[in-house]
Amino acid sequence: MLKLVAAFATLSITTVGIGDASAQAQADSAPESTSYRNSLVKGDLIAAGLLGGAVVTAIPCVAGNGARVSCQVAIGLGVASVGTYLLASPITHLTRDRPKAAALALALRVGLPAGALAIAQTFENPGEASSLVIYGMIAAPIIDYLALGRFTKKTDVRAVVAPSKGGASFAVAGAW
């Protein structure tokens, strides 16, 4: 009878050990959430900085007392700002191996302002029209930041404990 109790106790301890390893494997394979929103914000801040530089440089040109070089610099900064606004986010998504998010980000950054411009053509007041386009340009990065800048990465890690001749075998395998 004592041998039967000892065998049952050993079996219980072994089963608990396997259950703990299995629970740990399930915890390790839980989806991992990854965010790179800071990188998206940095790209948009660079675009805003370039736009600010273009505006400051263009003020003398608009006033009529600016040098020709100043006007060319303003145009260059404006083009760089638009290019950064349109491409920084898709490039950031591509560096994270997310081509669909990159395509969506580009579609947002082109589509929202273009759609706002199309709607704004129906307005009689030019101030309201330009405001709508600016809102579209601001909404695109916000949607990009909130909806596309974070994703869940599934890691599949499994631990296996199997009895073998003379003891037990333990193995861990995963896919990242």
C-alpha positions as CSV (number, residue, x, y, z in Angstrom):
1,M,0.0,0.0,0.0
2,L,2.9,2.4,0.8
3,K,4.4,1.8,-2.7
4,L,1.1,2.7,-4.3
5,V,0.8,6.0,-2.3
6,A,4.5,6.8,-3.2
7,A,3.8,6.1,-6.9
8,F,0.6,8.3,-6.9
9,A,2.6,11.1,-5.2
10,T,5.3,10.9,-7.8
11,L,2.7,10.9,-10.6
12,S,1.0,14.0,-9.1
13,I,4.2,15.9,-8.8
14,T,5.2,15.1,-12.4
15,T,1.7,16.1,-13.7
16,V,1.9,19.4,-11.8
17,G,5.4,20.1,-13.3
18,I,4.1,19.4,-16.8
19,G,1.0,21.7,-16.2
20,D,3.3,24.5,-15.1
21,A,5.4,24.2,-18.2
22,S,2.3,24.1,-20.4
23,A,0.9,27.2,-18.6
24,Q,4.2,29.0,-19.1
25,A,4.2,28.1,-22.7
26,Q,0.8,29.6,-23.2
27,A,1.8,32.8,-21.4
28,D,4.8,33.1,-23.6
29,S,2.8,32.6,-26.8
30,A,0.4,35.5,-25.9
31,P,0.2,38.2,-28.5
32,E,2.8,40.9,-28.1
33,S,1.7,44.4,-28.8
34,T,4.2,46.6,-30.6
35,S,3.9,50.4,-31.0
36,Y,6.1,52.7,-33.1
37,R,3.9,55.7,-32.7
38,N,6.8,57.8,-31.6
39,S,8.5,57.3,-34.9
40,L,5.3,58.4,-36.7
41,V,5.1,61.6,-34.6
42,K,8.8,62.4,-35.3
43,G,8.2,62.3,-39.0
44,D,5.2,64.6,-38.7
45,L,7.1,67.0,-36.5
46,I,9.9,67.2,-39.1
47,A,7.3,67.9,-41.8
48,A,5.7,70.6,-39.6
49,G,9.2,72.1,-38.9
50,L,10.0,72.3,-42.6
51,L,6.6,73.9,-43.2
52,G,7.3,76.5,-40.5
53,G,10.7,77.2,-42.1
54,A,9.0,77.6,-45.5
55,V,6.4,80.0,-44.1
56,V,9.0,82.1,-42.3
57,T,11.3,82.2,-45.3
58,A,8.3,83.1,-47.7
59,I,7.1,86.1,-45.7
60,P,9.7,88.5,-47.3
61,C,8.8,87.1,-50.7
62,V,5.2,87.7,-50.3
63,A,5.8,91.2,-48.9
64,G,7.8,92.0,-52.1
65,N,11.1,92.8,-50.4
66,G,12.7,89.4,-50.3
67,A,15.7,88.3,-52.3
68,R,15.3,85.8,-55.1
69,V,17.3,83.2,-53.1
70,S,14.9,83.6,-50.1
71,C,12.0,82.7,-52.4
72,Q,13.7,79.7,-53.8
73,V,14.6,78.5,-50.3
74,A,10.9,78.9,-49.2
75,I,9.8,76.8,-52.2
76,G,12.4,74.1,-51.5
77,L,11.4,73.9,-47.8
78,G,7.7,73.7,-48.8
79,V,8.4,70.9,-51.2
80,A,10.4,69.1,-48.6
81,S,7.6,69.5,-46.1
82,V,5.0,68.1,-48.4
83,G,7.3,65.1,-49.3
84,T,8.0,64.4,-45.7
85,Y,4.3,64.7,-44.8
86,L,3.4,62.2,-47.5
87,L,6.3,59.7,-47.3
88,A,7.7,59.6,-43.7
89,S,4.8,57.6,-42.3
90,P,4.7,55.0,-45.1
91,I,8.4,54.6,-45.0
92,T,8.2,54.1,-41.2
93,H,5.5,51.4,-41.7
94,L,7.6,49.7,-44.4
95,T,10.6,49.5,-42.0
96,R,8.4,47.6,-39.6
97,D,7.5,45.1,-42.4
98,R,3.9,46.4,-42.7
99,P,3.2,47.2,-46.4
100,K,-0.5,47.3,-46.0
101,A,-0.2,49.9,-43.2
102,A,2.1,51.9,-45.5
103,A,-0.4,51.9,-48.3
104,L,-3.2,52.9,-46.0
105,A,-1.1,55.7,-44.5
106,L,-0.3,57.1,-47.9
107,A,-4.0,56.8,-48.9
108,L,-5.0,58.7,-45.8
109,R,-2.4,61.4,-46.3
110,V,-3.4,61.9,-49.9
111,G,-7.0,61.0,-49.8
112,L,-8.3,63.0,-46.8
113,P,-6.9,66.4,-47.9
114,A,-7.9,65.7,-51.6
115,G,-11.4,64.7,-50.5
116,A,-11.6,67.8,-48.3
117,L,-10.4,69.9,-51.3
118,A,-13.1,68.3,-53.5
119,I,-15.8,69.1,-50.9
120,A,-14.4,72.6,-50.4
121,Q,-14.9,73.4,-54.0
122,T,-18.6,73.7,-53.2
123,F,-18.1,76.3,-50.6
124,E,-18.5,80.0,-51.4
125,N,-16.2,81.2,-48.6
126,P,-12.5,80.5,-49.4
127,G,-11.7,80.7,-45.7
128,E,-14.0,77.8,-44.9
129,A,-12.6,75.8,-47.9
130,S,-9.0,76.1,-46.8
131,S,-10.0,75.3,-43.2
132,L,-11.5,72.0,-44.4
133,V,-8.4,71.0,-46.3
134,I,-6.3,71.8,-43.2
135,Y,-8.6,69.6,-41.1
136,G,-8.1,66.8,-43.6
137,M,-4.3,67.2,-43.4
138,I,-4.5,67.1,-39.6
139,A,-6.9,64.2,-39.4
140,A,-4.8,61.9,-41.5
141,P,-1.8,61.7,-39.2
142,I,-4.1,61.3,-36.2
143,I,-5.8,58.4,-37.7
144,D,-2.5,57.0,-38.8
145,Y,-1.1,57.3,-35.3
146,L,-4.2,55.8,-33.5
147,A,-5.1,53.0,-36.0
148,L,-1.9,52.0,-37.8
149,G,0.9,52.9,-35.4
150,R,0.4,49.9,-33.1
151,F,0.0,46.2,-34.1
152,T,-0.1,42.9,-32.4
153,K,2.7,40.5,-33.1
154,K,1.9,36.9,-32.4
155,T,4.8,34.9,-31.1
156,D,4.3,31.1,-31.0
157,V,6.4,29.5,-28.3
158,R,5.7,26.0,-27.1
159,A,7.3,24.0,-24.3
160,V,7.0,20.2,-24.3
161,V,7.9,17.8,-21.5
162,A,7.8,14.2,-22.5
163,P,8.8,11.1,-20.5
164,S,11.7,9.2,-22.0
165,K,13.9,6.2,-21.0
166,G,15.7,7.1,-17.9
167,G,14.0,10.5,-17.2
168,A,12.2,13.1,-19.1
169,S,12.9,15.3,-22.1
170,F,12.2,19.1,-22.2
171,A,12.1,21.1,-25.4
172,V,11.2,24.7,-26.4
173,A,10.3,25.7,-29.9
174,G,9.1,29.0,-31.3
175,A,8.4,31.2,-34.2
176,W,8.8,35.0,-34.1
